[in-house]
Every structure is written in C-alpha cells, then in structure tokens.
C-alpha cells in the first residue's frame, strides 16, 4: 500500500508547486514590464523636462519638472556661496527660505549643477529611495512569513502610484523622511545604546525636515524605546540650537515664507486653489474647495460636510474633527503595540503608519506626503485572498492610481481616510500574528 500511494501523491504536490511557480513567474514578468514602461515614461519626461502625458493624470502638473525642488535648489546654491537664504531673496517666488536650516545640507551638492541637471538627479534619488523602501518592505514581509511578492512587482507598484509620481514631478523632499525612517529601522533592530542613538537621532532629524514625523516620537514611547526618546529629544535640541546659533532669525523668516502652510487653508492664499473657479468658490462660500491631490482633514472638514449637505458636522472646527477621527485609532494601535512589544520589523511599520496619519492633521497636505503608504501596504497586506483584502485593495486603488478620477474630491478624501484605518487593521493583524508566533516558539 505505501508503494502505491507515494507515486500518486508526488505528482499532485509537484503540480501544485508548478502552479505556484508559474503564477509567481507571471507576476514577476508583469512587474518587469511595468518597470520598463515606467522607465521609458520617465526617460521621456526628463528629456522634455515635463511629465509626459501628465495632463492625462489627475495630478496638477506644472509646465516644468521640479517646481518644489527649485526652492531647495536655489536656497542651497545661495547658501554654498556664503549668503543667507533666510535674510536675502535667492530667486524663488516665495522670497526667503521656508524650511529649517537642517534641510540645507541635504542639497549642498546642487551648487555644482544647473537646475535642470540637479532636478534630474533629485528625481532619480526619489525613485531610488521609493524602490529601496518597497524592497525593504518586501523583505519585512518575508520575515513576517506572509505570502511572498516578486520584488519587480512590488517596486513597480510603489513607483507608479499617484503619491510617487506627484513627488517626482514636483521634486519634493518627503523622501528624506523615508530615508531617515529606514535608518531608524536599522537602529530599531539593535536593542543597545547605538541602536537607541541611531533611531532617536534619525527621528529628530526627520522632524526638522518635515514637521509631521513628530508623531513618531510618540511611537517610540509606545514601543518602550525610552532611551531612544531621550536621544530624540536631545538630538532635536542640539540640531535646533545649532540652527539658531548660525541663523538666529531663521524661524520668523521661515514662518513668514510658509504662512499659507502653517494655518488652515481657508485663511491662506490660492495655494491649493490655483484656478479661477476654485478662487471664486473660496470668495463666495468662505471655505476652501477640496482637491483630489490633497488630504488635510484639519482644513477640509467644513468643506467636506458642506459639499455633502450636512451643516451640523461642518460646524465642528477642522483640527478638533481631525483629532476625533484619528486620536482613537492612534490610541488603539499604540496600546496594541505597547502590549505586544513587537520586533523591529513591525515597529518600523508602526512608525511609518504614524507618519502617514499625521499628514492628515497638518493644515496643508498634498498627496506626495503619502509616499509611505504603498511601502507600508506591501508589508502588511493580508497573506490570504479574502473579502477584506479585495475591499481594501479596491478602496486604495481608486485614489492611488494616477490616471482617472472615478469619484469627486470629497469621496477621494473619505477613501484616503478609510484606507488609513484599513492599514491600521492590517498592521494590528500582523502584530498579533508575530506575537502568537513568538509565544508559540517560546512554549
């Protein structure tokens, strides 16, 4: 009997394995095809110095690449020449420099290039960092023993989504935060003094680059990395002190330059409403029209409910509404983190999720701030095909794809908020699974 059963069972196992191998090969090939198409698209865009077919996307593209990058490029080049970009105009339309002095050293190399060449280099850097973030997430997925995804496919998905395209087209510097969080991940993997110093300093510098990573400091508390918290506070103070010593007036200058970004959108200029129709809406109604490419709940809460015809919720101030929406889920996830004591992989993903969450609370948030969403999703996506996974994928696909707008901006905003909560559920599921595996290994 054993001799008869063994030959029959082997072909079945081989066939199932062949099916899995074939499916993986198909997805790998599709990933390489997508990457090749993406590469040709951006090669043509760099050659023309304009996002080719950008008008076919729902992203508000500029006539040239690097609209936002020019601010850092010009200021850093000005600074390298020994001049003060916080006191003197360096050629940008906004006047003086609008970021913290800690950002300038990241762009000192710009002085050696013209604007077009430097923009091309920075776009390549953004793409490389997005690809690296996706690759790290795929490796984390393997360590968490979830269903493996071919690297070409995962990297392709991270590069073709709207936040990545938007960040590359504008030349934004949010990618520096991702790079610093990846450095912090290295520190999270070390439970010693060096690890605490590394992750604490990385988070501190990320906060100086962009304000929204400040929620990661709270995350370090939930992770019980108290010495890393001390390192973060100390590093933040040291960096800030050095900035004020060199440029005592930088904060008032930067606040004046960024005045339309440090208050609620309805009080600002036409920053998020560049066309005449949107400006007219602002003048007639007193509130800011929502755009597909923005996601600030703090600013858009009154607009959202006014557009939907619900006047009572619209009376709640935007910042309070944002706190009501996000504080409970942040508290829930953080309490689960505190109880689970997750390993470095999940700890890093938790910090990513916190950084994404905080962008919804900022007065002005464009979707290039969501460049961390796909790397996070790649790591925590459910291992099995289920109704939850399909529904989550459909929800995120609608606003992540850059090519068409099947819904209005109000619904886009709601789907982004819903996606953030779905990612929180996935993160907690992964964390619980890791905890159960660790407990099983101990027992």
Order of alpha helices (4+ residues) and beta strands (2+ residues): alpha-alpha-alpha-alpha-alpha-alpha-alpha-alpha-alpha-alpha-alpha-alpha-alpha-alpha-alpha-alpha-alpha-alpha-alpha
